[in-house]
Amino acid sequence: MPTSTRPAFATCLLLVAFAVPLGAAPLGEGDALHVMDGMVVNRVGERVTFFGVNLFESHLMWSRRQSPEAYEKELPEIAGLGFNALRMPLNMSWFEPRPGVFPDHPEYEDILKSHGLPTGALAFYDGLIRRAGELGLYVIPEFHELPSNPYRWFVGGNEKDKGSGKPGTAIAWMATKDEKGPDVYDPKLAQEEVPKALAWLAAHWRGVPNIAGIEVPWNEPGGPLTKGAAYFELVDACAKAVKAADPDRLVFMDAVDWGAMVNYMSDESTWRTPASVDVLFPHFYPGMHSNDSGADGTWSTTMASWSSWLAGAGKPVMVGEFGLAGVKRAKYWQGDVGDLEYGRVLAASAAQWHAMGLDGVFCWAWKRGLGDDLASGILNQGADQLVKWGAAQKHNPNVLSAARLAVVCTPENRAQYGKKENLWRISDALLGAHLTPFATIFTTQAAAQPDCLGRFDMVLVLDSGIPPEVAAGLRGLGKPMAWVKPDLSNLAEAVALARQHVEPAGDWPANVLVGTASGEVAVFERGGLDGPVRLRLAIPGAEGTGRLVDADGKTMFAGPAADLGKDGLGIPLKPWQCLRLRWTPGRE
């Protein structure tokens, strides 16, 4: 939507319950990040988790206009809604408009001018990153587009000429010259030049503390360079180039073919990853990627089950994109879909990934993703439900890389597109027992890395198609283990055994997911059930006597904070409801 028609930011904040106030501390040298013990931490060893958005416009209109007025308006709004991180899409053309030519090259400006483009992109992005840091926002730059579309307007082309037979005028030196079309990259050029361009960015932004990391190789990679070992080599080359330019910079890795292949992700996108990669950064769109789960299956379980696939590497995992894009592609959402359903999608995603201990979630997108009413500023399209999980995600005590429970199964039992069978049903049972986070270890990894299960306290094995040599290795582990029958008829007994060896995340009913932060709690009803639940809560910062109030100011509990952990809190929840409560100390 045009920025000129958006309401004043102060009005927007007043209308968002519990909105995080502006004034988050600027990020400085002590906030620079590294990975320690499978977690992202700052220089004093404190864990940092992300609740972020994608800057949709950063590689589109903003790149062409290069006006600081755009981010001077938008970034304070983003910070004010409780987000602490940005994924910043970029078009590589602005940084390498010709092979070997970067912004510090004497020919750089002339090349841009020859395409009718302004020359201040680098200063624009430098200013955006600097302003984000002042507002307490981390930034992850990534190449969202390569120089491969001769008709892309944002880098000098004319979209209307596409298919007309007219030659394109955009920066597109990486485009193929065959019948495959203008958007397909030349693999030789990509292999050679993308690592160089990423290295240039890393060198230019070396030591900037609020750059969380640089994403490799590029957004949603596909094509000939993403097949098996070729992808490993491409990612490794890109990551090593970044590290050579800035040894302290984190590297984030997108997964192969994020969409169409979401249920067939290769080992190189899950556990067989280069040592030079610090964080796994895949995408998941509920609806588009849960077409067989139904709305209820998506809201209850699918996102948690999927995220468990990424745990085998033992590295931090973040979702680089998720949101409402493609929701209506799901066959069960072909009818009317409104704010209520959208809100459930966003809240369910945040709640499940919080329970699974993901280090970050980045919604797509700030523009054309998170909606607000133009007249009032009230968040719509369910975005008000997502922000209820902001504080909980940023103070998430759950750590996926530290999961003590593993599920072993073949890749074929992943529950394709969320179909409610096999791994999906196991995941649903584990969520209900609050045995989160848990990791899925596929038999391909168990065969290649026999010691990969050594870090777990308990193992559940889906005894369906397990290769004999893997089965023999599992039986020789000497760990508590439950073999779940192919028909899952003994699943309840296996989960009960797991609770004897792995401490549950909380003593809560099976149909809720809970997150806490300083002085507040977020709850999501994941079972589609209507009625009261009792929650035993330990809310950080809640001491002495006080009240828990909802967004309307209604008191849900009054008394000593210690009683919340002992007797618990009884609250009514509607099906799929997301609720956020705030602790107010003192007596009335």
N, C-alpha and C positions, 0 to 999 in steps of 0.2 A: 504494500500500500504506500502511497506517496507520503513522505515524512512530513510534508507541510500540512497534512490533514490530521495528523495524530494529535491527541490531546496533550495538554501540558503535563509534564512528568509529575509534578506535585499532585495533580488531580488523580493521575493513574495510581500513585502510591496509596493515596487515601482510600482508594476503592479496592485494594487488594489486602485481604485480611492477613495480619501478621507479616506484612511485607518487611523485608530486611531493610533497615535504614541505610541511607547513603553514609559514606565515611568509613568504609572498610579500609584497614590500614594499607597504605601503598606497599607494593612488593619491592624488597631490596635484596642486597647480597645474601642475607641469611635465608631468603626464600628460594634460592636456586635449588634445583631438585637432583636427586640421584636415586638409584634403587638399592635397597638394603633388605635382606631377608624376604625377598619377594614382594616388597612394598615400595611405593614411591614416598620418599621422605625428603624433608628440607635439610639444611646444613646443620641443624641442631638435633636431627634425628627424629623429628616429629612427623608422623604420617600425614600425607596430604592426599585428600580425595577430591574428585571434581564433580561439580554439578554445572554442566555447561550447555551452550547453544552453538550452533553453526552460524557463521556470518554469511548468509546466502548471497548478500550483495557484494562481498569483498572481492569476488572474481568477476563480477558482472558490472552493474552500473557504477559502483564506487570506483572500480579500477579505471574506467574510461573518464570519469569526471575528476577524480583525484582531488576532491574538495574535503578538507578537514571538518567542514560543517556537518557532514554526514555522521562521522563517528563521534563528534562532540555532542550530538544529540542522542544517538542511539546507545552508546556505551554506558552512560549513567543510568539509563532505563534498565539495561541488562543487569548491571550491578545492583540496582535498587530492588529488583525482584528476587534477589538471593542467589544468582548465579555467580560462580567464581572462576569460570574458564570459558574460553572461546576456541573453537576450531576455525581457522582462518583459511578458507579456500582461496587458491591463487591460480591464475593462468600462467604457465611457465613462460609464455611468450614475452611477458614484461621483464623477465630476468635473463632470458637468453633468446633474443629476437633473431639470431642467426648462430649457427654452430660456432662455439668458441667465443662469442661476443657477449660480454656481461656488462652491467651498468658502469663499471670502471674502465671500459674499453673506449678508445677514442671514436669508434664508429657507432657506438650505441645510439646516441641521440639522432644522428642522421638517418639511421635505419627506421627508427620509430616515426620520424617526420615523413619519411617516404611512404609510410602507410597511413598518413594523416592522423597520427596519434600524438597525444601529449607526452612529455618526457619526464614527468615528476612522480612516476609510480613509486620509486624507491623511497623518496621523501614522504610520500603519503603513507606507505605501510610502516615506515619507521615511526611516524607520528602516531599512527593507530596503536602500535605496540606500546609505545611510551605512555600514551593516555590510558590504555588498559591497565598497565602496571600501577599507575597512580590511583586507579579505582579498585585495586586488589584483584584484578583479573589476569589469570594466566592465559597464554596464547599458544596454540599448536598450529604452525603453518603447514600447508600441504598443497601439492600440485593437483588441483581439481581438474584441470584440463591441460593437455599437451598442445604444442604448436602443430596441430594436425587437421584443423578445419579451415579451409580457405575462405569460408563464407561467414565466419564468426564475427559479428559486428563489434563485439567488445575488444577485439584486437585488430580492427581495421577492415573487416569484410562487410558484405551486404547480404543479409540472410535471404533476401528476395531473389538473389541471383542463383541460389542453389537449385540445381535441376534444370536451369535455363540454357545450359551450354556455355554461358559466360564464364571466363576464368575468375577464380576468387582473388580477392585483393588483401586478405588477412595475412598475418604472420602465420605461416603454415609449412615451415620447412621440414617438418617431420611427417607430413602426409605421404601416403603411398601414391604411386602413380598408376595403379591398375584399377580394375573394375570394382574393387571392394568398396569404394566410396571414399568421401573426403574425411571421414572421422576416424579412419583406421591409421594407426601410427606405423612408421617404418621400424621394424624391430631392431635392425642394426644401429640406426641412429639413436633409438631410445636406450639401448644397452650402453652405448658409448656416452651419450650426452646427459641423460637424466642424473646419473651419479655426480657428474661435474657441476650441474646446476644446483643440486642439493648441497654439494660441498661449498659452493659460492655463498649460498644463503647462510650456511652454518658459520662460515668465516666472517661474513658481514655482521651477523648477530651474535658473534662469539661473546660469551659471558653475560649476555642480557638476562637478568635473573627471572623475569616473568615469562620468558619463553620456556614452556614446560618441556618441549621436545620438538623434534621435526619428524613428520610422518614420511614413510617410504613405502613403496616406490612412487606411487601416485594413487589418486582416488579410484576405488573400485576396479582394480586392475584386471584386465582380461587379455586375450590374444596369445600369440605364440610364446611369449616370454613367461607365461604363467602356468606352464605345464610341468608339474613335478619338480625335478631337480633344477630345471631352468629357472623356476621361481625362486628357489632357495639361493641360487647363484646371483640372480638379479637383486634380491633384497640384501643379500650379504654385501654385494658391491656398493649399493647405495648407502647402507648403514656404515660400512667402513669408511666411505668417503666423508660422511658427516663427522664421524669420530676423528678422522685424521685432521679435519679442519677445526674441530672443537671437541677435544677429548672428553670434556665433562657434559656434553649435550646428550640428553636422552633421545632414543630412536623409537618411534611408534610404527608398527607394521599393520597395514590393512590386509584383509584376507582376500584370497583369489575369488573372483566372480561372486562377489558378496550376495547377489540376488538369486539368479537362476540356479546356482549351485549351492545354495545355503544348506541343503541337506546332504550334499556330497562333498563337503569341503575336504580338500586333500590334507594329508599329514603335514605338508609344508605350510598349511594355514592354521594348524592346531597345535601340534606338539613338536614336530620336526622343524624347528626354527633356528636361524643362526644365533650364535652367542652374542653377536653384535647388536641384536635386537633386544630392547629393554622392556617394551610394553606391546601386548597384542591389542589391536584397535579395529575390530571388525564392525560390520553394520548389521542391523536387524530391524525390519519393518513389520510390526504386528499386522496381521491381515494379509499383506502381500506374502509373508513368509510363514504363515500359520493357516494355510488354506484348508487343512483337514482337521483342525482342532475345534472348530465352532467358536462362537464368541465366548462361551463359558470356558472352554478349554484354553483359549488365549488368555483370558483374564486371570485364570487360576494358576497356570503351570508352564505354558509353552516357553516363555522367555527364560525362566529359570533352567529348564531342561536344556535349552540351546546353549546357554552360557556355560554350563558344566563341561561342554565339549572342549572349551578353550583352556581348561585347567591343567592339562597334561604337561605343559611346558614349565609349570611352576613359576610363571612370571605374572606380573600384574596384568589384568585384563580390563579394558574400558570399551564401551560401545561408542564408536565414533559418530554414528548416525542412528537415530530411531525417531519415530513420530507417526504422523497421520498420513504421510504420503502413501498412496496405494491401498489405503484401508478398504476402499470399495471394490478392489479387485477380488477380495475374498468372496466366494460364492454365497456365504451365509450373511453377507452385508450388502446384498444387492438392493435391498429396500431402503426405506428412510433411515438415514444415519445422522444423528444430531449431536449437540454438545454433550448430552448424557453419555452416549456411547463413546464419543471421542475422549471424554474425561476418564472413563474407565480404562481405555487403552493406555493413556499416558500414566495414570496412577498405578495401574497394574504393572506396567513396565518398570517404573521406578521402584515399586515395592518389591517385586521379585528380584531385581538386580541388587537392591540393598541387602536383601536376605542372603543372596549368593556371594556377597562380599566383593562386588566389582569396585575397582578403584576410581571409576568415573563413568558418567553417562552424558552424552551430548545430543540434545534434541535437534532434529532438523525441522525447522530452522527458525532463526529470529524473524526473518521476513518470510511471509507466506507459509508459516508453519504454526507459530504461536500467535493466535489471533487476539485482537481486542476490538471492542466496539468503538467506532470512530467518534461518536458523540460523547460517550461517557468515560471511555478509557477502561471500562471493566473488561477483564480478560474473558475471552469466549473460546469456542471450539475445544473446551475442556482444559485449557491451559491453566486455569485456576486450580485444577486438581493436581497437576504435575508439580506446581511450586510448593505444594504442601510437604513434599518430600525433600526439599532443598537442604534444610538444616540437617536432617537425618543422614542424607547422603554425604554431606561434607564432614560429618563426624561419625562415619560408619566404623563400628568396631569389628565388623565381619571382614575377613580377609580370604579371598578365594584361594590364593596360593598357599595359605596355611590350613586348608581343609584337612580334617582328620579322617574323613570317610570317603572311600572310593567306590565307584560302581564300575565294574568291568563288563564290557559287552563288545560285540562285533560292530563295525560301522554300519552294517545293514540293519541293526536294531535301534537306530537313532530315532525312530518315529518320524517318518518323512513328512515334512511340512506340518508338524504338530499333531499327526494322527494319534488318537488316544489309545496307544498300545505300547508294549515293550518299554523302552526307556522313558517315554512320557508317563506311563503309569507308575513306574518306580519313582520318578521325580515328584509326581503328585503326592505319593505316600510320604516321601522324605520331607517335603514342604509341610505336610500336615503334621508330622512329628517334630517339626522345627529342627531337623537334623541338617542344618545349613551352616556354612556352605558345604557342598559336596562336589567331588570331581568325578568326571567320567574318563576312564582310561580305556582306550580302545585296544583291541587285541593286537593291532598292528604295532602299537607302541610297546605293549607287554612282550611281544616277540623280539622287537629290536632292542629294547632296553629292559632286560629282566629285573633290574634293581629299581625300576621306576615306582614300585609300590612300597618301597621301604619307608617312605615318610608318612604312611597312613597307619592309623590305629585299628581300623576295621575295614573289611572289604566285602561288598556284595557282588556276586557274580551272576549275571543273567546267563543261565546255562543253556544257551541256544546257539549252536554253531561254533562253539569255542574250539579252536584247533587243539588236537591232542597234546602237542608240545607245550602250548600255553597252559592248558589245564594242568599238566604235570608240574609246571613251574609254579602255578598258583597254589597247588596243594603242598608244595614244599616250602612255602613262605614262613610257616610257623606263626601266622597271625590269626586273630579271630576272623572267621569268614562264614558267610551264609551263601549257599548256592540256591538261587531263586529258580524255580522250575519254569520251563518255557511258557506254561500257561499262567504263570504268576499266582498259582493257587496257594503258595506258602509265603506270599509277599508280606502279609501282616506279621507272621512269625519272624521273618528276616528283619523287619524294621524294629520289632520289639527287642531282638538280640542286639541290633546296632545301638539302641538307646542304653544298653548296659555298658557299652564300651566307648561311646562318644557322647559328650555332654550336649544336650539340646541347647539351642540358642536362647530359649525362654520357656517359661511355664505358661503357655497361652493355648487357647482353643485351636483346633486344627484349621478352622476356617478364617483365621486372621493372620496378617503379617504386620509386624510392629517395628518401628524405628524410633529411636530417641536421640535427642540432642540436648544442649544446655537449656533447661527450662521448658522443654516441649516434647511432645510425643506425636507420631503419625501412625495411623492405623488404616489398613486396607482389608475389607471383607472379601476374601477370595473364594468363597464357596457358594455364593448365590443364595445365602440363607438369611432369613429375616428373624430378628429376635435379639435378646440380650446376650452379652458375653461378659465374662469376668477376666480382667487382665491384671496380673501381678506385675508391677512396674518399678523399675529403678531408674528414675529420671535424673540425669546429671544436673547438678546445681539445685535440685529441689531438696531443701532442708527445713527443719522446723515445721511450723504450721503454715498452711496456705490453701490455695484453691486451684483446681484445674478448670479452665473455662474454655468453651468452644469459640468459634469465630464470631458468633452472635453475642458473646459475653455471658452465655448461660453457664452456670456453675454445674459441673459434672461430678465434682468431688470437693469436699472441704474437710480439713483435718490435718493431722501430722503426716508428713511425707513418708515416714516409716510405715504407716498403715498401707500405703500403696503396694509395698513389697510383701507385706504380711497378709493382709486380708484381700487386697486387690481392689479393683475398680469395676463396678458393674455398669455397663453402658449398652444402650440399644443400638444395633447396627442394621441398616437396610441392606438388601443384596447389593454387593459390589460397591458399597459406600466407602469413600475415603474421608477420614476425619483427622483433623489436627487440633490438639489441645495444648494450651499454654499454662504454665505454672505461675501463679501470682502469690508471692510470699506475704505472710502476715494475716491477721484476723480482720474481718470486716468490722 
